[in-house]
């Protein structure tokens, strides 16, 4: 028996597009920094069995009823790529709101070291990519739209 979460499900949004997440959706862009190179971000190749499969984005998914976007983003990413290492830091959020009744919140979280692997059917591959190379990947359409402001959060000195 498969139990569904309260936020699971496609909805037809006010702009006429169908999107996943009855209460919206959220994900995390994890970033790792080093003195020797540009920041790197974790990207996830969405499985062909997932919505918009075959594209790169960040781990994430539907927000459950009563859950904050940040809680959903961290839960979903743990399910898809694993728990972040201790010592992580939340740097900021970007909200992509293409419709009046649906939005996707991307949290940007700095981690002390690389981590992550494909943990379920939704993820085909996980990579750490320098920020300047993200746009060269075939990106999920929503992630592509959100990447410029997310990149600004990633590259802002802390």
C-alpha positions as CSV (number, residue, x, y, z in Angstrom):
1,X,0.0,0.0,0.0
2,X,1.4,3.4,-1.0
3,X,0.4,6.2,1.3
4,X,0.1,9.6,-0.4
5,X,1.2,12.8,1.3
6,X,-1.3,15.6,1.7
7,X,0.4,17.8,-0.8
8,X,0.8,15.1,-3.5
9,X,-1.2,15.7,-6.7
10,X,-1.3,17.7,-9.9
11,X,-3.5,20.8,-10.0
12,X,-4.6,23.0,-12.9
13,X,-3.3,26.5,-11.9
14,X,-4.9,29.9,-12.6
15,X,-2.6,30.3,-15.7
16,X,-4.0,27.1,-17.2
17,X,-0.8,25.0,-16.7
18,X,-0.8,21.8,-14.7
19,X,1.7,21.6,-11.9
20,X,2.7,19.2,-9.1
21,X,1.9,20.1,-5.5
22,X,-1.6,20.8,-4.2
23,X,-0.2,23.5,-1.8
24,X,2.7,24.5,-4.0
25,X,6.2,23.0,-4.1
26,X,9.7,23.7,-2.8
27,X,13.3,22.6,-3.3
28,X,16.8,23.2,-2.2
29,X,19.9,24.4,-4.1
30,X,22.8,23.2,-2.0
31,X,26.0,25.2,-2.4
32,X,29.6,24.4,-1.3
33,X,32.4,27.0,-1.3
34,X,36.1,26.7,-1.5
35,X,38.9,29.3,-1.5
36,X,40.3,27.8,-4.7
37,X,37.3,27.9,-7.0
38,X,33.8,29.3,-7.7
39,X,30.9,28.1,-5.7
40,X,29.5,24.7,-6.8
41,X,25.8,23.8,-6.6
42,X,24.2,20.4,-6.4
43,X,21.9,19.6,-9.4
44,X,19.6,16.6,-9.8
45,X,18.8,14.9,-13.1
46,X,15.1,14.2,-13.0
47,X,14.2,10.6,-13.9
48,X,12.2,10.0,-17.0
49,X,9.4,8.7,-14.7
50,X,9.2,12.1,-13.0
51,X,7.3,15.2,-14.2
52,X,9.6,17.1,-16.7
53,X,11.9,14.1,-16.6
54,X,15.3,14.2,-18.3
55,X,16.0,17.8,-17.1
56,X,18.3,19.1,-14.4
57,X,17.0,21.0,-11.4
58,X,17.3,20.9,-7.6
59,X,15.8,18.2,-5.4
60,X,12.3,19.1,-4.2
61,X,8.6,18.4,-4.3
62,X,5.2,19.1,-3.0
63,X,4.5,21.1,0.2
64,X,2.3,19.2,2.6
65,X,-0.6,20.9,4.4
66,X,0.7,22.8,7.5
67,X,4.4,22.5,6.3
68,X,6.5,25.6,5.5
69,X,8.2,25.8,2.2
70,X,11.6,25.4,3.9
71,X,10.5,22.3,5.8
72,X,9.1,20.8,2.6
73,X,12.3,21.6,0.7
74,X,14.5,19.9,3.3
75,X,12.3,16.9,3.7
76,X,12.0,16.4,-0.1
77,X,15.7,16.8,-0.7
78,X,16.5,14.3,2.1
79,X,14.2,11.8,0.4
80,X,15.7,12.3,-3.0
81,X,19.5,12.9,-2.4
82,X,20.1,12.4,1.3
83,X,20.5,14.4,4.5
84,X,22.9,17.4,4.3
85,X,26.0,17.2,6.4
86,X,25.9,18.9,9.8
87,X,26.8,22.6,9.8
88,X,24.6,23.7,6.9
89,X,23.4,27.3,6.7
90,X,20.2,28.7,5.1
91,X,21.3,31.6,2.9
92,X,18.0,32.7,1.4
93,X,15.0,31.9,-0.7
94,X,13.7,32.6,-4.2
95,X,9.9,32.3,-4.9
96,X,8.8,31.5,-8.5
97,X,5.1,32.3,-8.7
98,X,3.9,31.7,-12.3
99,X,0.3,31.5,-11.2
100,X,-1.9,33.2,-8.6
101,X,-2.6,29.9,-6.8
102,X,0.8,28.1,-7.0
103,X,4.4,28.8,-6.3
104,X,7.8,27.1,-6.0
105,X,10.1,28.2,-3.3
106,X,13.8,27.4,-3.7
107,X,15.9,27.6,-0.5
108,X,19.6,28.1,-0.9
109,X,21.6,26.2,1.7
110,X,25.3,26.3,2.1
111,X,26.9,23.0,3.2
112,X,30.4,22.3,4.5
113,X,31.1,19.5,2.0
114,X,29.7,17.8,-1.1
115,X,27.2,15.0,-0.5
116,X,24.3,13.3,-2.2
117,X,23.3,10.5,-4.4
118,X,20.2,9.2,-6.1
119,X,18.0,7.6,-3.4
120,X,14.7,7.0,-5.3
121,X,13.0,6.7,-8.7
122,X,12.7,10.5,-9.1
123,X,16.5,11.0,-9.4
124,X,18.7,9.6,-12.1
125,X,21.9,11.5,-11.3
126,X,23.3,14.0,-8.8
127,X,26.2,16.3,-9.7
128,X,28.1,19.3,-8.2
129,X,28.5,22.0,-10.9
130,X,30.3,25.4,-10.8
131,X,27.7,28.2,-11.0
132,X,29.0,29.3,-14.4
133,X,28.2,25.9,-15.9
134,X,24.6,25.4,-14.7
135,X,23.0,27.2,-17.7
136,X,24.8,24.8,-20.1
137,X,22.7,21.9,-18.8
138,X,19.2,21.0,-20.2
139,X,17.3,22.6,-17.2
140,X,13.8,22.1,-16.0
141,X,11.8,25.1,-17.4
142,X,10.9,26.4,-13.9
143,X,14.4,26.0,-12.6
144,X,15.8,27.8,-15.7
145,X,13.6,30.8,-15.0
146,X,14.6,30.8,-11.4
147,X,18.3,30.2,-11.8
148,X,19.4,33.9,-12.3
149,X,18.0,35.1,-9.0
150,X,19.1,31.9,-7.2
151,X,22.6,32.3,-8.6
152,X,22.7,35.8,-7.2
153,X,21.9,34.4,-3.7
154,X,24.6,31.7,-4.2
155,X,27.3,34.1,-5.3
156,X,26.6,36.9,-2.8
157,X,29.4,36.9,-0.2
158,X,28.4,35.9,3.3
